[in-house]
Amino acid sequence: MIKTRMFPEHNYKGIYLNGKTMRIALDTAKPITELSWPEFYDVKITGKCQGECPWCYQDSNPEDEHYDVLNNVDSFFGTMTENQKPFQVAIGGGEPTSHPKFIEILKKFYDLGITPNYTTNGMELTDEIIDATQQYCGGVAVSCHAHLDKHWRSATKILQDADIKVNFHIIIDGEKSVERFKKIYAEYHGKIEYFVLLPYIQKGRAIEKEVSTEKLFDFLLSLDDIGDVAFGANFYEALKQYQGQVDVSLYEPEIMSKYLDMMDMKLHASSFAEGA
């Protein structure tokens, strides 16, 4: 099924088909501007997570609480017109699969005509969640953290065996992380949809340290094709330095998306941005 959205005031038309979005500037001589109604939302449904990642910029932990979000999904997204509704949402947390109403949340978005996707560390996948993912979801992003190696590898196999689209989230914070990404890329290239590279964010539990991307781009520029590599918004400034060398579509960060914390229903530019 093809979905379209159009906002002439932002010089934008979007066409969504089979999990991919094509963006069209109505006037090709002008840029697309920030959308009043984003085509994509990151949605936080819980602060609870068993992963205990030492760098967690959300500062999630096993003692945090789940949010009762079903009514909020309806009241926020259910009141939108078809043109206003996002094509997709990315459900996160915390660890979203730990939420006791996770499957109901997936179905709620699906019934609203919005494709749900989610990010997981793979620690709490169940047969019921896999079945619901097959039925309702566009795909799953698996967080490939080194200290959770057995979990994300197991989750990847389970998801692929169920014919579910898999992306990898890989944090880049320097040379050691680039070497690890290179090994994962060599092992899984051609076997997953996208390797999504996320810059280390010095927020939450993450300590301050110098982050270098030079080795990363040395590696990317050595590849014949990086069509299966995607970048988090905070890579924007680095990508500008390599514009024309790295083949990616480059937009100002967050003009297409927003972050919604469903505990307080506050809307932010992104999950790491300060203020609404």
PyMOL commands that set and color helices and strands:
alter all, ss='L'
color gray80, all
select helices_A, chain A and resi 8-10+70-77+96-98+102-111+127-136+146-161+175-188+214-222+233-241
alter helices_A, ss='H'
color red, helices_A
select strands_A, chain A and resi 3-7+12-17+20-25+40-44+88-92+115-120+140-143+166-172+194-199+229-231+257-261+266-268
alter strands_A, ss='S'
color yellow, strands_A
deselect
rebuild
show_as cartoon
